[in-house]
Structures are given as structure tokens and as C-alpha cells.
């Protein structure tokens, strides 16, 4: 930025810049990209060798406002109750609380990857805000990055690449990035995630996909199918199984007045057994 004056002692704006950068855990290089200046300029501001111009201070004020107000919206509201899967929720919780920066939740279509992942995050996620990007509606590989930018509510900036804007937005406010349904865009998602994990320190990503990404450092967690006892098992065991409880819950939601009985539990167990075997 032009119009910088030589430093002459401590600069309150430079001190504020340094404190803000430390609070957000940004490097001088990252902050320089965000503000559109060189690394040397940020270094001179912080050391007091030059003072920030009025224009630079306005840019800093805008950055502070974005950092204070930035955050992802709430998780999608589920349309039905969550049933069972307590063991799986506990396992996924442990992974979310672990050190891995990339977790890929895998499994065949219909096994419950998305619902289980969002429920685990809803119950057990840490302090970072969450941003969920549904990739199922994204049909063209080149639309992956714009979909993420849209989720971040970024607007086009003349002369600035979309990827650079995404990097800056994620660096300003840490958040857990969830890319849901990535199998049909595997290569593009893998490339983007690999890049973000390198350039945005501390960034964490959860991906749901039918296939692993194959990215270094990726922790893969396959979702197991719901266990279902044999129809010959005691009725109490059948009724207590997650598969039958889910079947009954959905039936009750769709058929007012529906109530299970021994015959219904056994029938559901028999149906669940066929579905699991398939």
C-alpha cells in the first residue's frame, strides 16, 4: 500500500496488528496475503519501522470486523430422530477429538455416513465453528472450489483468485470443514483438501465418501452396517437392536398410532436381516 510514513517509535496500529495476528495464530505471510500487501510491509508495520497509512488502517479495521463476526451457520436440522449407533458415535467422537486433521468417513450408499457424521459433530464437536458443504448437487469438477467459496459466503473480488479468498477466509477463523458426498468428485476434493491442509495451519476437514481420497495423513473410518439379530433370537434382543429400533421409529413417524408387538419385532428383524445380508 502506498503512503506509508517512516516509523518514529511505537505505532498503536502496528501493535494492534501484531496482537490480532497472534490471537488468530496467523503468520506474517498469511496476514500479508489477507491484506493484499507484501510480507516485508507487515514486518515493517509490526516492528515500527513504518507506520500504517489511513488506507492500511481501514483495511485492518475491515479485517478485524470479519474476524470478529466470521463463523459458519448452524448444522443442518435433521428431519427425523436419530436412533441407536451409540458405539459408532463414541468411536467417531474419539477421532474428532484426536489429532488427525483429515478424517474420511466411508461406506456404501445408504449406510448412514452423513447422518452419523453430523450427529457426532452435533453432540461432540469442539469449539471451532462447523461449515458443511454438500457436494451431491455439485456435478462439475470445476465447481468444487466455488461451492466451498459459496459456503463461506465469499464474493468475487476483482484481481483475486477464488482459492486465495478461500485460504484467507479459513485462516481468519478456524472451522471444521465438512465435505459431504465426495465420491463423484474424488480427485478434485483430494487436491483441494491437500492444498488447504498445507497452506492453512490447524485446518481440519471431515469428508464423507464411498471411497477414500488417498491423501497423505488421511484417517479413514468405515461406517459399519447396523447389527441385526437372527429372527430366531429372543424378542427382547430383536426389539433392542439398532436396526429394528430404527425400523420401528420410522414406521411410527409415518404411521400415526403404529405400535410394535412381538410379531412386528420379529418381522422387522427378518427384514433387517435380509437388508444387512444384501
Protein Blocks (a to p, Z undefined) as FASTA:
>chain_A
ZZiacdebjafklmmmmmmmmmnopafklmmmmnopafklmmmmmnopaccdfklmmmmm
mmmmmmmmgccddddddfbdceejklmmmmmmmmmmmmbfbdcdeddehilmmmmmmmmm
mmmmcfbdcddddfklpmbfklmmmmmmmmnopacdehiafklmmmmmmmmpgcddddeh
jllmmmmmmmmmmmmmmmmghiacddddfbdehighiacddddddddddfkbcfklmmmp
mklmmmmmmmmmmmghiacdfklmmmmmmmmmmmmmZZ
